[in-house]
Amino acid sequence: MDLTLFNLIHSFAGRSSLVDWGGVLIAQYLPYALVVAALVFLFRMEPWKVRVEAFLATALSLLLSRGLITELLRFVWDRPRPFVTLGFEPLITAGSASFPSGHAAFFFALSAVLFSVNRTWGWWFLGLSLLNGIARVYAGVHWPSDILGGAVIGVFSYLFVDYLMKRAKTRR
């Protein structure tokens, strides 16, 4: 199933330089725009207590999802990237193991935080995070299950951090 879905998405790569350019733009450069947009949103939150809690939830969720769980899984399971397994040149460069997607873990954790604070921004971030994941499959650097795994890790990391923060708040 993973290979079939990968082939379906990646089969469009190399057919049009304009579409490839768009795929690279979304896969490689959209993340920078998402980080800037999230920072702008978080800095503009009121009151300051809510802003501090959102920053803390964001930092802890990102650290847990991308910095700890993703790297631990990659250490345990060194899954090769599609371009290595299938022997083709990807549209963008990527290193280390493929599973889980660090980008997906990072951006879905960020999306979950924003969704908990503002549904509109959260939906946008969830959609753009998914688009980034699909573009990374299109570019040939991830399997679809890598994106799904990263998304699950990101969302559950936020839910765990949120649980711990609420529990700590009730103890005070």
Secondary structure, DSSP 4 states (H G I P E B T S, - for coil): -HHHHHHHHHTTTTS-HHHHHHHHIIIIIHHHHHHHHHHHHHHT-SSHHHHHHHHHHHHHHHIIIIIIIHHHHHHH--PPPHHHHHT---SS---S--SS-HHHHHHHHHHHHHHHH-HHHHHHHHHHHHHHHHHHHHTTS--HHHHHHHHHHHHHHHHHHHHHHHHHHHH-
